[in-house]
Amino acid sequence: MARYIDRNIKSISIPKEVIRDIQKAPDKLKQCIKLAAEIIGNLKDMGMAGVMISTVGWEDKLPQVLDAAKL
């Protein structure tokens, strides 16, 4: 999905290293959840008041992301 988004949604750029890390991960789902939680944590540390999460077919994974991000 990350590669698709990077290639097809012009307003979003996903670093190649991130795509590579997801592809190499033994558990891609866990890697994606970890990455999402890290991004949310970084934004929180920067003082952001909130985030908007688009699940694009992964709606059932949202609770795991929120738990990992301690939200």
Contact map, one row per residue, 1 for C-alpha under 8 A:
11111000000000000000000000000000000000000000000000000000000000000000000
11111100000001000010000000000000000000000000000000000000000000000000000
11111110000001000010000000000000000000000000000000000000000000000000000
11111111100000000000000000000000000000000000000000000000000000000000000
11111111100111000000000000000000000000000000000000000000000000000000000
01111111110111000000000000000000000000000000000000000000000000000000000
00111111110000000000000000000000000000000000000000000000000000000000000
00011111110000000000000000000000000000000000000000000000000000000000000
00011111111110000000000000000000000000000000000000000000000000000000000
00000111111110000000000000000000000000000000000000000000000000000000000
00000000111110000000000000000000000000000000000000000000000000000000000
00001100111111000000000000000000000000000000000000000000000000000000000
00001100111111100000000000000000000000000000000000000000000000000000000
01101100000111110110000000000000000000000000000000000000000000000000000
00000000000011111110000000000000000000000000000000000000000000000000000
00000000000001111111000000000000000000000000000000000000000000000000000
00000000000000111111100000000000000000000000000000000000000000000000000
00000000000001111111110000000000000000000000000000000000000000000000000
01100000000001111111111000000000000000000000000000000000000000000000000
00000000000000011111111100000000000000000000000000000000000000000000000
00000000000000001111111110000010000000000000000000000000000000000000000
00000000000000000111111110010011000000000000000000000000000000000000000
00000000000000000011111110010000000000000000000000000000000000000000000
00000000000000000001111111010000000000000000000000000000000000000000000
00000000000000000000111111110010000000000000000000000000000000000000000
00000000000000000000000111110000000000000000000000000000000000000000000
00000000000000000000000011111110000000000000000000000000000000000000000
00000000000000000000011111111111000000000000000000000000000000000000000
00000000000000000000000000111111100000000000000000000000000000000000000
00000000000000000000000000111111110000000000000000000000000000000000000
00000000000000000000110010111111111000000000000000000000000000000000000
00000000000000000000010000011111111100000000000000000000000000000000000
00000000000000000000000000001111111110000000000000000000000000011001000
00000000000000000000000000000111111111000000000000000000000000001001000
00000000000000000000000000000011111111100000000000000000000000000000000
00000000000000000000000000000001111111110000000000000000000000001000100
00000000000000000000000000000000111111111000000000000000000000001101100
00000000000000000000000000000000011111111100000000000000000000000000100
00000000000000000000000000000000001111111110000000000000000000000000000
00000000000000000000000000000000000111111111000000100000000000000000100
00000000000000000000000000000000000011111111100000000000000000000000100
00000000000000000000000000000000000001111111110000000000000000000000000
00000000000000000000000000000000000000111111111100000000000000000000000
00000000000000000000000000000000000000011111111111000000000000000000000
00000000000000000000000000000000000000001111111100000000000000000000000
00000000000000000000000000000000000000000111111100000000000000000000000
00000000000000000000000000000000000000000011111110000000000000000000000
00000000000000000000000000000000000000000011111111100000000000000000000
00000000000000000000000000000000000000000001001111100000000000000000000
00000000000000000000000000000000000000000001000111110000000000000000000
00000000000000000000000000000000000000010000000111111000000000000000000
00000000000000000000000000000000000000000000000001111100000000000000000
00000000000000000000000000000000000000000000000000111110000000000000000
00000000000000000000000000000000000000000000000000011111000000000000000
00000000000000000000000000000000000000000000000000001111111011000000000
00000000000000000000000000000000000000000000000000000111111000000000000
00000000000000000000000000000000000000000000000000000011111000000000000
00000000000000000000000000000000000000000000000000000011111111000000000
00000000000000000000000000000000000000000000000000000011111111000000000
00000000000000000000000000000000000000000000000000000000011111100000000
00000000000000000000000000000000000000000000000000000010011111111000000
00000000000000000000000000000000000000000000000000000010011111111100000
00000000000000000000000000000000000000000000000000000000000111111110000
00000000000000000000000000000000100000000000000000000000000011111111000
00000000000000000000000000000000110110000000000000000000000011111111100
00000000000000000000000000000000000010000000000000000000000001111111111
00000000000000000000000000000000000000000000000000000000000000111111111
00000000000000000000000000000000110010000000000000000000000000011111111
00000000000000000000000000000000000111011000000000000000000000001111111
00000000000000000000000000000000000000000000000000000000000000000111111
00000000000000000000000000000000000000000000000000000000000000000111111
